[in-house]
Protein backbone atom coordinates (compact mmCIF):
# COMPACT_ATOMS: atom_id res chain seq x y z
CA UNK A 1 0.00 0.00 0.00
CA UNK A 2 1.34 3.37 -0.95
CA UNK A 3 1.93 6.01 1.66
CA UNK A 4 -0.26 9.04 1.37
CA UNK A 5 0.94 12.54 1.92
CA UNK A 6 4.42 12.92 0.57
CA UNK A 7 4.16 10.23 -2.08
CA UNK A 8 4.63 11.72 -5.50
CA UNK A 9 5.73 15.11 -4.20
CA UNK A 10 9.15 16.42 -3.67
CA UNK A 11 10.18 17.22 -0.12
CA UNK A 12 10.62 20.92 -0.97
CA UNK A 13 7.05 21.33 -2.20
CA UNK A 14 5.64 19.71 0.93
CA UNK A 15 7.78 21.91 3.14
CA UNK A 16 6.70 25.04 1.25
CA UNK A 17 3.06 24.10 1.70
CA UNK A 18 3.51 23.70 5.46
CA UNK A 19 5.29 27.06 5.75
CA UNK A 20 2.61 29.11 3.99
CA UNK A 21 1.64 32.09 6.12
CA UNK A 22 -1.62 31.60 7.92
CA UNK A 23 -4.04 34.31 8.95
CA UNK A 24 -2.74 34.13 12.54
CA UNK A 25 0.84 34.54 11.35
CA UNK A 26 -0.13 37.58 9.25
CA UNK A 27 -1.89 39.12 12.25
CA UNK A 28 1.14 38.52 14.48
CA UNK A 29 3.47 40.07 11.90
CA UNK A 30 1.22 43.12 11.54
CA UNK A 31 1.13 43.65 15.31
CA UNK A 32 4.91 43.31 15.51
CA UNK A 33 5.46 45.83 12.69
CA UNK A 34 3.05 48.27 14.34
CA UNK A 35 4.91 47.98 17.65
CA UNK A 36 8.23 48.66 15.92
CA UNK A 37 6.79 51.65 14.05
CA UNK A 38 5.44 53.12 17.28
CA UNK A 39 8.80 52.71 19.01
CA UNK A 40 10.81 54.46 16.28
CA UNK A 41 10.18 58.05 17.46
CA UNK A 42 11.58 57.06 20.86
CA UNK A 43 14.87 56.18 19.14
CA UNK A 44 15.52 59.69 17.86
CA UNK A 45 18.78 61.33 18.79
CA UNK A 46 18.38 64.14 21.30
CA UNK A 47 18.81 67.64 19.89
CA UNK A 48 20.84 70.10 21.96
CA UNK A 49 20.52 73.84 21.32
CA UNK A 50 21.35 77.00 23.19
CA UNK A 51 18.27 78.58 24.77
CA UNK A 52 17.65 82.04 26.18
CA UNK A 53 19.67 85.17 25.63
CA UNK A 54 22.48 86.43 27.82
CA UNK A 55 23.66 83.29 29.61
CA UNK A 56 24.43 79.93 28.09
CA UNK A 57 21.48 77.73 28.93
CA UNK A 58 21.09 74.61 26.84
CA UNK A 59 17.88 72.77 26.06
CA UNK A 60 17.98 69.06 25.27
CA UNK A 61 14.97 67.73 23.39
CA UNK A 62 14.47 63.96 23.56
CA UNK A 63 11.44 61.67 23.59
CA UNK A 64 8.99 64.54 23.28
CA UNK A 65 10.30 66.52 26.26
CA UNK A 66 12.57 69.57 26.36
CA UNK A 67 14.85 69.65 29.43
CA UNK A 68 17.06 72.51 30.56
CA UNK A 69 19.31 72.98 33.59
CA UNK A 70 18.99 76.52 34.97
CA UNK A 71 21.64 78.10 37.23
CA UNK A 72 21.28 78.23 41.03
CA UNK A 73 19.96 81.80 40.83
CA UNK A 74 16.76 80.54 39.18
CA UNK A 75 14.53 79.01 41.85
CA UNK A 76 11.57 76.67 41.37
CA UNK A 77 8.82 79.19 42.31
CA UNK A 78 10.33 81.78 39.96
CA UNK A 79 10.54 79.31 37.08
CA UNK A 80 6.92 78.23 37.58
CA UNK A 81 5.77 81.87 37.80
CA UNK A 82 7.61 82.63 34.53
CA UNK A 83 6.00 79.59 32.89
CA UNK A 84 2.56 80.63 34.11
CA UNK A 85 2.93 84.18 32.79
CA UNK A 86 4.29 82.89 29.48
CA UNK A 87 1.40 80.49 28.97
CA UNK A 88 -1.27 82.99 30.05
CA UNK A 89 0.07 85.54 27.55
CA UNK A 90 -0.18 82.88 24.86
CA UNK A 91 -3.85 82.34 25.72
CA UNK A 92 -3.53 79.10 27.67
CA UNK A 93 -5.77 78.28 30.62
CA UNK A 94 -3.93 77.04 33.71
CA UNK A 95 -5.54 73.79 34.89
CA UNK A 96 -3.01 72.69 37.52
CA UNK A 97 -0.46 74.62 39.57
CA UNK A 98 1.43 72.88 42.38
CA UNK A 99 4.54 74.66 43.69
CA UNK A 100 6.91 74.11 46.60
CA UNK A 101 10.50 75.27 47.05
CA UNK A 102 11.78 71.97 45.61
CA UNK A 103 9.21 70.98 42.98
CA UNK A 104 6.72 72.73 40.74
CA UNK A 105 4.22 71.40 38.20
CA UNK A 106 2.15 73.55 35.87
CA UNK A 107 -0.40 72.21 33.39
CA UNK A 108 -2.21 74.36 30.86
CA UNK A 109 -4.78 73.82 28.10
CA UNK A 110 -4.47 75.67 24.78
CA UNK A 111 -6.93 78.35 23.71
CA UNK A 112 -8.09 76.30 20.73
CA UNK A 113 -9.15 72.74 20.11
CA UNK A 114 -8.83 70.69 16.95
CA UNK A 115 -11.99 68.72 16.30
CA UNK A 116 -11.33 65.25 14.96
CA UNK A 117 -14.40 63.10 15.06
CA UNK A 118 -15.35 61.53 17.45
CA UNK A 119 -13.08 63.40 19.92
CA UNK A 120 -11.74 66.90 20.41
CA UNK A 121 -7.94 66.97 20.48
CA UNK A 122 -6.10 69.42 22.71
CA UNK A 123 -2.36 69.67 23.16
CA UNK A 124 -1.85 70.55 26.83
CA UNK A 125 1.46 71.94 28.04
CA UNK A 126 3.17 70.52 31.12
CA UNK A 127 6.04 72.42 32.73
CA UNK A 128 7.96 70.86 35.62
CA UNK A 129 10.66 72.51 37.69
CA UNK A 130 12.76 70.53 40.17
CA UNK A 131 15.48 71.76 42.48
CA UNK A 132 18.71 69.81 42.04
CA UNK A 133 22.17 70.11 43.58
CA UNK A 134 23.53 72.20 40.69
CA UNK A 135 20.47 74.30 39.82
CA UNK A 136 16.86 73.96 38.74
CA UNK A 137 15.88 71.38 36.12
CA UNK A 138 13.00 72.59 33.95
CA UNK A 139 11.13 70.33 31.52
CA UNK A 140 8.52 71.40 28.97
CA UNK A 141 6.25 68.99 27.11
CA UNK A 142 3.63 70.03 24.58
CA UNK A 143 0.94 67.46 23.83
CA UNK A 144 1.10 63.74 24.33
CA UNK A 145 3.97 63.09 21.93
CA UNK A 146 5.77 66.42 22.19
CA UNK A 147 6.39 69.36 19.87
CA UNK A 148 9.98 70.57 19.77
CA UNK A 149 9.37 73.98 18.18
CA UNK A 150 6.55 74.89 20.58
CA UNK A 151 8.51 73.60 23.60
CA UNK A 152 11.58 75.66 22.67
CA UNK A 153 9.49 78.81 22.08
CA UNK A 154 7.86 78.45 25.51
CA UNK A 155 11.21 77.84 27.22
CA UNK A 156 12.82 80.83 25.46
CA UNK A 157 10.05 83.13 26.64
CA UNK A 158 10.28 81.70 30.17
CA UNK A 159 14.03 82.35 30.25
CA UNK A 160 13.53 85.96 29.10
CA UNK A 161 11.06 86.50 31.95
CA UNK A 162 13.53 85.00 34.45
CA UNK A 163 16.32 87.16 33.05
CA UNK A 164 18.48 84.45 31.52
Biotite code that builds the C-alpha atoms (Angstrom):
import biotite.structure as struc

atoms = struc.array([
    struc.Atom([0.000, 0.000, 0.000], chain_id="A", res_id=1, res_name="UNK", atom_name="CA", element="C"),
    struc.Atom([1.336, 3.373, -0.950], chain_id="A", res_id=2, res_name="UNK", atom_name="CA", element="C"),
    struc.Atom([1.935, 6.010, 1.665], chain_id="A", res_id=3, res_name="UNK", atom_name="CA", element="C"),
    struc.Atom([-0.263, 9.038, 1.372], chain_id="A", res_id=4, res_name="UNK", atom_name="CA", element="C"),
    struc.Atom([0.944, 12.535, 1.924], chain_id="A", res_id=5, res_name="UNK", atom_name="CA", element="C"),
    struc.Atom([4.418, 12.921, 0.569], chain_id="A", res_id=6, res_name="UNK", atom_name="CA", element="C"),
    struc.Atom([4.157, 10.228, -2.079], chain_id="A", res_id=7, res_name="UNK", atom_name="CA", element="C"),
    struc.Atom([4.629, 11.717, -5.502], chain_id="A", res_id=8, res_name="UNK", atom_name="CA", element="C"),
    struc.Atom([5.727, 15.109, -4.195], chain_id="A", res_id=9, res_name="UNK", atom_name="CA", element="C"),
    struc.Atom([9.148, 16.415, -3.673], chain_id="A", res_id=10, res_name="UNK", atom_name="CA", element="C"),
    struc.Atom([10.178, 17.218, -0.121], chain_id="A", res_id=11, res_name="UNK", atom_name="CA", element="C"),
    struc.Atom([10.615, 20.922, -0.965], chain_id="A", res_id=12, res_name="UNK", atom_name="CA", element="C"),
    struc.Atom([7.049, 21.331, -2.202], chain_id="A", res_id=13, res_name="UNK", atom_name="CA", element="C"),
    struc.Atom([5.639, 19.709, 0.927], chain_id="A", res_id=14, res_name="UNK", atom_name="CA", element="C"),
    struc.Atom([7.783, 21.913, 3.138], chain_id="A", res_id=15, res_name="UNK", atom_name="CA", element="C"),
    struc.Atom([6.699, 25.042, 1.249], chain_id="A", res_id=16, res_name="UNK", atom_name="CA", element="C"),
    struc.Atom([3.055, 24.098, 1.699], chain_id="A", res_id=17, res_name="UNK", atom_name="CA", element="C"),
    struc.Atom([3.508, 23.703, 5.457], chain_id="A", res_id=18, res_name="UNK", atom_name="CA", element="C"),
    struc.Atom([5.287, 27.063, 5.748], chain_id="A", res_id=19, res_name="UNK", atom_name="CA", element="C"),
    struc.Atom([2.613, 29.112, 3.986], chain_id="A", res_id=20, res_name="UNK", atom_name="CA", element="C"),
    struc.Atom([1.637, 32.093, 6.118], chain_id="A", res_id=21, res_name="UNK", atom_name="CA", element="C"),
    struc.Atom([-1.617, 31.604, 7.924], chain_id="A", res_id=22, res_name="UNK", atom_name="CA", element="C"),
    struc.Atom([-4.035, 34.315, 8.954], chain_id="A", res_id=23, res_name="UNK", atom_name="CA", element="C"),
    struc.Atom([-2.745, 34.134, 12.542], chain_id="A", res_id=24, res_name="UNK", atom_name="CA", element="C"),
    struc.Atom([0.842, 34.537, 11.351], chain_id="A", res_id=25, res_name="UNK", atom_name="CA", element="C"),
    struc.Atom([-0.131, 37.575, 9.251], chain_id="A", res_id=26, res_name="UNK", atom_name="CA", element="C"),
    struc.Atom([-1.886, 39.121, 12.253], chain_id="A", res_id=27, res_name="UNK", atom_name="CA", element="C"),
    struc.Atom([1.140, 38.523, 14.478], chain_id="A", res_id=28, res_name="UNK", atom_name="CA", element="C"),
    struc.Atom([3.473, 40.066, 11.898], chain_id="A", res_id=29, res_name="UNK", atom_name="CA", element="C"),
    struc.Atom([1.216, 43.119, 11.538], chain_id="A", res_id=30, res_name="UNK", atom_name="CA", element="C"),
    struc.Atom([1.128, 43.650, 15.310], chain_id="A", res_id=31, res_name="UNK", atom_name="CA", element="C"),
    struc.Atom([4.911, 43.311, 15.505], chain_id="A", res_id=32, res_name="UNK", atom_name="CA", element="C"),
    struc.Atom([5.456, 45.833, 12.694], chain_id="A", res_id=33, res_name="UNK", atom_name="CA", element="C"),
    struc.Atom([3.048, 48.267, 14.342], chain_id="A", res_id=34, res_name="UNK", atom_name="CA", element="C"),
    struc.Atom([4.914, 47.978, 17.648], chain_id="A", res_id=35, res_name="UNK", atom_name="CA", element="C"),
    struc.Atom([8.233, 48.655, 15.916], chain_id="A", res_id=36, res_name="UNK", atom_name="CA", element="C"),
    struc.Atom([6.790, 51.647, 14.048], chain_id="A", res_id=37, res_name="UNK", atom_name="CA", element="C"),
    struc.Atom([5.442, 53.125, 17.278], chain_id="A", res_id=38, res_name="UNK", atom_name="CA", element="C"),
    struc.Atom([8.799, 52.715, 19.006], chain_id="A", res_id=39, res_name="UNK", atom_name="CA", element="C"),
    struc.Atom([10.809, 54.464, 16.281], chain_id="A", res_id=40, res_name="UNK", atom_name="CA", element="C"),
    struc.Atom([10.175, 58.048, 17.465], chain_id="A", res_id=41, res_name="UNK", atom_name="CA", element="C"),
    struc.Atom([11.581, 57.058, 20.856], chain_id="A", res_id=42, res_name="UNK", atom_name="CA", element="C"),
    struc.Atom([14.868, 56.177, 19.144], chain_id="A", res_id=43, res_name="UNK", atom_name="CA", element="C"),
    struc.Atom([15.520, 59.687, 17.858], chain_id="A", res_id=44, res_name="UNK", atom_name="CA", element="C"),
    struc.Atom([18.780, 61.335, 18.791], chain_id="A", res_id=45, res_name="UNK", atom_name="CA", element="C"),
    struc.Atom([18.384, 64.144, 21.304], chain_id="A", res_id=46, res_name="UNK", atom_name="CA", element="C"),
    struc.Atom([18.811, 67.643, 19.895], chain_id="A", res_id=47, res_name="UNK", atom_name="CA", element="C"),
    struc.Atom([20.836, 70.103, 21.958], chain_id="A", res_id=48, res_name="UNK", atom_name="CA", element="C"),
    struc.Atom([20.522, 73.839, 21.322], chain_id="A", res_id=49, res_name="UNK", atom_name="CA", element="C"),
    struc.Atom([21.354, 77.001, 23.195], chain_id="A", res_id=50, res_name="UNK", atom_name="CA", element="C"),
    struc.Atom([18.266, 78.581, 24.773], chain_id="A", res_id=51, res_name="UNK", atom_name="CA", element="C"),
    struc.Atom([17.654, 82.036, 26.177], chain_id="A", res_id=52, res_name="UNK", atom_name="CA", element="C"),
    struc.Atom([19.666, 85.166, 25.631], chain_id="A", res_id=53, res_name="UNK", atom_name="CA", element="C"),
    struc.Atom([22.483, 86.429, 27.822], chain_id="A", res_id=54, res_name="UNK", atom_name="CA", element="C"),
    struc.Atom([23.657, 83.291, 29.608], chain_id="A", res_id=55, res_name="UNK", atom_name="CA", element="C"),
    struc.Atom([24.435, 79.934, 28.092], chain_id="A", res_id=56, res_name="UNK", atom_name="CA", element="C"),
    struc.Atom([21.479, 77.732, 28.932], chain_id="A", res_id=57, res_name="UNK", atom_name="CA", element="C"),
    struc.Atom([21.089, 74.607, 26.839], chain_id="A", res_id=58, res_name="UNK", atom_name="CA", element="C"),
    struc.Atom([17.883, 72.774, 26.062], chain_id="A", res_id=59, res_name="UNK", atom_name="CA", element="C"),
    struc.Atom([17.976, 69.061, 25.275], chain_id="A", res_id=60, res_name="UNK", atom_name="CA", element="C"),
    struc.Atom([14.966, 67.726, 23.387], chain_id="A", res_id=61, res_name="UNK", atom_name="CA", element="C"),
    struc.Atom([14.470, 63.964, 23.561], chain_id="A", res_id=62, res_name="UNK", atom_name="CA", element="C"),
    struc.Atom([11.442, 61.666, 23.587], chain_id="A", res_id=63, res_name="UNK", atom_name="CA", element="C"),
    struc.Atom([8.992, 64.544, 23.284], chain_id="A", res_id=64, res_name="UNK", atom_name="CA", element="C"),
    struc.Atom([10.304, 66.523, 26.264], chain_id="A", res_id=65, res_name="UNK", atom_name="CA", element="C"),
    struc.Atom([12.574, 69.569, 26.359], chain_id="A", res_id=66, res_name="UNK", atom_name="CA", element="C"),
    struc.Atom([14.848, 69.653, 29.427], chain_id="A", res_id=67, res_name="UNK", atom_name="CA", element="C"),
    struc.Atom([17.060, 72.512, 30.562], chain_id="A", res_id=68, res_name="UNK", atom_name="CA", element="C"),
    struc.Atom([19.311, 72.981, 33.588], chain_id="A", res_id=69, res_name="UNK", atom_name="CA", element="C"),
    struc.Atom([18.991, 76.521, 34.968], chain_id="A", res_id=70, res_name="UNK", atom_name="CA", element="C"),
    struc.Atom([21.636, 78.098, 37.226], chain_id="A", res_id=71, res_name="UNK", atom_name="CA", element="C"),
    struc.Atom([21.281, 78.226, 41.029], chain_id="A", res_id=72, res_name="UNK", atom_name="CA", element="C"),
    struc.Atom([19.958, 81.795, 40.827], chain_id="A", res_id=73, res_name="UNK", atom_name="CA", element="C"),
    struc.Atom([16.764, 80.537, 39.183], chain_id="A", res_id=74, res_name="UNK", atom_name="CA", element="C"),
    struc.Atom([14.531, 79.012, 41.850], chain_id="A", res_id=75, res_name="UNK", atom_name="CA", element="C"),
    struc.Atom([11.574, 76.673, 41.368], chain_id="A", res_id=76, res_name="UNK", atom_name="CA", element="C"),
    struc.Atom([8.821, 79.193, 42.313], chain_id="A", res_id=77, res_name="UNK", atom_name="CA", element="C"),
    struc.Atom([10.332, 81.784, 39.960], chain_id="A", res_id=78, res_name="UNK", atom_name="CA", element="C"),
    struc.Atom([10.543, 79.306, 37.084], chain_id="A", res_id=79, res_name="UNK", atom_name="CA", element="C"),
    struc.Atom([6.919, 78.226, 37.584], chain_id="A", res_id=80, res_name="UNK", atom_name="CA", element="C"),
    struc.Atom([5.775, 81.867, 37.799], chain_id="A", res_id=81, res_name="UNK", atom_name="CA", element="C"),
    struc.Atom([7.607, 82.627, 34.534], chain_id="A", res_id=82, res_name="UNK", atom_name="CA", element="C"),
    struc.Atom([6.002, 79.589, 32.892], chain_id="A", res_id=83, res_name="UNK", atom_name="CA", element="C"),
    struc.Atom([2.556, 80.633, 34.109], chain_id="A", res_id=84, res_name="UNK", atom_name="CA", element="C"),
    struc.Atom([2.931, 84.182, 32.795], chain_id="A", res_id=85, res_name="UNK", atom_name="CA", element="C"),
    struc.Atom([4.289, 82.890, 29.478], chain_id="A", res_id=86, res_name="UNK", atom_name="CA", element="C"),
    struc.Atom([1.405, 80.488, 28.971], chain_id="A", res_id=87, res_name="UNK", atom_name="CA", element="C"),
    struc.Atom([-1.273, 82.989, 30.050], chain_id="A", res_id=88, res_name="UNK", atom_name="CA", element="C"),
    struc.Atom([0.066, 85.536, 27.553], chain_id="A", res_id=89, res_name="UNK", atom_name="CA", element="C"),
    struc.Atom([-0.180, 82.877, 24.863], chain_id="A", res_id=90, res_name="UNK", atom_name="CA", element="C"),
    struc.Atom([-3.851, 82.342, 25.719], chain_id="A", res_id=91, res_name="UNK", atom_name="CA", element="C"),
    struc.Atom([-3.531, 79.097, 27.671], chain_id="A", res_id=92, res_name="UNK", atom_name="CA", element="C"),
    struc.Atom([-5.775, 78.276, 30.616], chain_id="A", res_id=93, res_name="UNK", atom_name="CA", element="C"),
    struc.Atom([-3.929, 77.040, 33.707], chain_id="A", res_id=94, res_name="UNK", atom_name="CA", element="C"),
    struc.Atom([-5.536, 73.793, 34.888], chain_id="A", res_id=95, res_name="UNK", atom_name="CA", element="C"),
    struc.Atom([-3.005, 72.690, 37.523], chain_id="A", res_id=96, res_name="UNK", atom_name="CA", element="C"),
    struc.Atom([-0.457, 74.620, 39.572], chain_id="A", res_id=97, res_name="UNK", atom_name="CA", element="C"),
    struc.Atom([1.434, 72.884, 42.377], chain_id="A", res_id=98, res_name="UNK", atom_name="CA", element="C"),
    struc.Atom([4.539, 74.655, 43.690], chain_id="A", res_id=99, res_name="UNK", atom_name="CA", element="C"),
    struc.Atom([6.911, 74.107, 46.601], chain_id="A", res_id=100, res_name="UNK", atom_name="CA", element="C"),
    struc.Atom([10.501, 75.272, 47.046], chain_id="A", res_id=101, res_name="UNK", atom_name="CA", element="C"),
    struc.Atom([11.783, 71.970, 45.612], chain_id="A", res_id=102, res_name="UNK", atom_name="CA", element="C"),
    struc.Atom([9.206, 70.977, 42.980], chain_id="A", res_id=103, res_name="UNK", atom_name="CA", element="C"),
    struc.Atom([6.725, 72.735, 40.738], chain_id="A", res_id=104, res_name="UNK", atom_name="CA", element="C"),
    struc.Atom([4.224, 71.397, 38.197], chain_id="A", res_id=105, res_name="UNK", atom_name="CA", element="C"),
    struc.Atom([2.151, 73.549, 35.872], chain_id="A", res_id=106, res_name="UNK", atom_name="CA", element="C"),
    struc.Atom([-0.402, 72.210, 33.392], chain_id="A", res_id=107, res_name="UNK", atom_name="CA", element="C"),
    struc.Atom([-2.214, 74.361, 30.855], chain_id="A", res_id=108, res_name="UNK", atom_name="CA", element="C"),
    struc.Atom([-4.779, 73.816, 28.095], chain_id="A", res_id=109, res_name="UNK", atom_name="CA", element="C"),
    struc.Atom([-4.473, 75.671, 24.776], chain_id="A", res_id=110, res_name="UNK", atom_name="CA", element="C"),
    struc.Atom([-6.931, 78.345, 23.706], chain_id="A", res_id=111, res_name="UNK", atom_name="CA", element="C"),
    struc.Atom([-8.093, 76.296, 20.734], chain_id="A", res_id=112, res_name="UNK", atom_name="CA", element="C"),
    struc.Atom([-9.152, 72.743, 20.113], chain_id="A", res_id=113, res_name="UNK", atom_name="CA", element="C"),
    struc.Atom([-8.826, 70.691, 16.952], chain_id="A", res_id=114, res_name="UNK", atom_name="CA", element="C"),
    struc.Atom([-11.988, 68.723, 16.302], chain_id="A", res_id=115, res_name="UNK", atom_name="CA", element="C"),
    struc.Atom([-11.329, 65.246, 14.957], chain_id="A", res_id=116, res_name="UNK", atom_name="CA", element="C"),
    struc.Atom([-14.403, 63.096, 15.057], chain_id="A", res_id=117, res_name="UNK", atom_name="CA", element="C"),
    struc.Atom([-15.349, 61.531, 17.449], chain_id="A", res_id=118, res_name="UNK", atom_name="CA", element="C"),
    struc.Atom([-13.080, 63.400, 19.921], chain_id="A", res_id=119, res_name="UNK", atom_name="CA", element="C"),
    struc.Atom([-11.744, 66.904, 20.412], chain_id="A", res_id=120, res_name="UNK", atom_name="CA", element="C"),
    struc.Atom([-7.942, 66.971, 20.482], chain_id="A", res_id=121, res_name="UNK", atom_name="CA", element="C"),
    struc.Atom([-6.103, 69.416, 22.710], chain_id="A", res_id=122, res_name="UNK", atom_name="CA", element="C"),
    struc.Atom([-2.365, 69.667, 23.164], chain_id="A", res_id=123, res_name="UNK", atom_name="CA", element="C"),
    struc.Atom([-1.854, 70.555, 26.826], chain_id="A", res_id=124, res_name="UNK", atom_name="CA", element="C"),
    struc.Atom([1.461, 71.939, 28.044], chain_id="A", res_id=125, res_name="UNK", atom_name="CA", element="C"),
    struc.Atom([3.171, 70.516, 31.117], chain_id="A", res_id=126, res_name="UNK", atom_name="CA", element="C"),
    struc.Atom([6.044, 72.420, 32.731], chain_id="A", res_id=127, res_name="UNK", atom_name="CA", element="C"),
    struc.Atom([7.958, 70.857, 35.618], chain_id="A", res_id=128, res_name="UNK", atom_name="CA", element="C"),
    struc.Atom([10.664, 72.506, 37.692], chain_id="A", res_id=129, res_name="UNK", atom_name="CA", element="C"),
    struc.Atom([12.755, 70.529, 40.170], chain_id="A", res_id=130, res_name="UNK", atom_name="CA", element="C"),
    struc.Atom([15.484, 71.764, 42.481], chain_id="A", res_id=131, res_name="UNK", atom_name="CA", element="C"),
    struc.Atom([18.715, 69.811, 42.043], chain_id="A", res_id=132, res_name="UNK", atom_name="CA", element="C"),
    struc.Atom([22.168, 70.114, 43.583], chain_id="A", res_id=133, res_name="UNK", atom_name="CA", element="C"),
    struc.Atom([23.530, 72.197, 40.695], chain_id="A", res_id=134, res_name="UNK", atom_name="CA", element="C"),
    struc.Atom([20.468, 74.296, 39.819], chain_id="A", res_id=135, res_name="UNK", atom_name="CA", element="C"),
    struc.Atom([16.862, 73.961, 38.738], chain_id="A", res_id=136, res_name="UNK", atom_name="CA", element="C"),
    struc.Atom([15.884, 71.385, 36.123], chain_id="A", res_id=137, res_name="UNK", atom_name="CA", element="C"),
    struc.Atom([12.996, 72.586, 33.953], chain_id="A", res_id=138, res_name="UNK", atom_name="CA", element="C"),
    struc.Atom([11.128, 70.333, 31.521], chain_id="A", res_id=139, res_name="UNK", atom_name="CA", element="C"),
    struc.Atom([8.522, 71.400, 28.970], chain_id="A", res_id=140, res_name="UNK", atom_name="CA", element="C"),
    struc.Atom([6.252, 68.989, 27.111], chain_id="A", res_id=141, res_name="UNK", atom_name="CA", element="C"),
    struc.Atom([3.629, 70.035, 24.583], chain_id="A", res_id=142, res_name="UNK", atom_name="CA", element="C"),
    struc.Atom([0.941, 67.464, 23.828], chain_id="A", res_id=143, res_name="UNK", atom_name="CA", element="C"),
    struc.Atom([1.100, 63.740, 24.333], chain_id="A", res_id=144, res_name="UNK", atom_name="CA", element="C"),
    struc.Atom([3.968, 63.088, 21.933], chain_id="A", res_id=145, res_name="UNK", atom_name="CA", element="C"),
    struc.Atom([5.772, 66.422, 22.194], chain_id="A", res_id=146, res_name="UNK", atom_name="CA", element="C"),
    struc.Atom([6.388, 69.358, 19.870], chain_id="A", res_id=147, res_name="UNK", atom_name="CA", element="C"),
    struc.Atom([9.979, 70.565, 19.775], chain_id="A", res_id=148, res_name="UNK", atom_name="CA", element="C"),
    struc.Atom([9.370, 73.975, 18.178], chain_id="A", res_id=149, res_name="UNK", atom_name="CA", element="C"),
    struc.Atom([6.553, 74.889, 20.579], chain_id="A", res_id=150, res_name="UNK", atom_name="CA", element="C"),
    struc.Atom([8.508, 73.601, 23.599], chain_id="A", res_id=151, res_name="UNK", atom_name="CA", element="C"),
    struc.Atom([11.578, 75.663, 22.668], chain_id="A", res_id=152, res_name="UNK", atom_name="CA", element="C"),
    struc.Atom([9.490, 78.811, 22.075], chain_id="A", res_id=153, res_name="UNK", atom_name="CA", element="C"),
    struc.Atom([7.857, 78.453, 25.507], chain_id="A", res_id=154, res_name="UNK", atom_name="CA", element="C"),
    struc.Atom([11.214, 77.841, 27.217], chain_id="A", res_id=155, res_name="UNK", atom_name="CA", element="C"),
    struc.Atom([12.824, 80.833, 25.460], chain_id="A", res_id=156, res_name="UNK", atom_name="CA", element="C"),
    struc.Atom([10.051, 83.132, 26.644], chain_id="A", res_id=157, res_name="UNK", atom_name="CA", element="C"),
    struc.Atom([10.279, 81.700, 30.174], chain_id="A", res_id=158, res_name="UNK", atom_name="CA", element="C"),
    struc.Atom([14.031, 82.352, 30.251], chain_id="A", res_id=159, res_name="UNK", atom_name="CA", element="C"),
    struc.Atom([13.528, 85.956, 29.102], chain_id="A", res_id=160, res_name="UNK", atom_name="CA", element="C"),
    struc.Atom([11.063, 86.500, 31.947], chain_id="A", res_id=161, res_name="UNK", atom_name="CA", element="C"),
    struc.Atom([13.525, 85.002, 34.449], chain_id="A", res_id=162, res_name="UNK", atom_name="CA", element="C"),
    struc.Atom([16.323, 87.159, 33.050], chain_id="A", res_id=163, res_name="UNK", atom_name="CA", element="C"),
    struc.Atom([18.484, 84.449, 31.517], chain_id="A", res_id=164, res_name="UNK", atom_name="CA", element="C"),
])
